[in-house]
Amino acid sequence: GTQFHPEKSAEWGMKILDNFCRLSR
C-alpha cells in the first residue's frame, strides 16, 4: 500500500497555500 509521509504532506500543503495566495492577488 501507499505509505503516508507527514513531511511530504506538509510540503504539499505549503505549496498549495503559496499557489492559492498568488492566485488571490
N, C-alpha and C positions, 0 to 999 in steps of 0.2 A: 504493500500500500504506500500511500504518499505520507512522508513524514512532515510534521509541522515545525517550521523554523520561526520562532518568535522574532529573531533579529531581522530575518528577511521580511517578515510581515510588517514590522515597524518601518523598515526601509521603504517598503511599498507605500505604506500609509503616508510617509513624509513626501514621497514623490507625487502621489495623487493630490495631497494637500497643496503642494507647490504649484502643480498644474492648475488646480482649481483657483488658487489665488491669482494666477496670471490671467486666467480667463475672466475673472471677476472684474479686472481693471477696466 
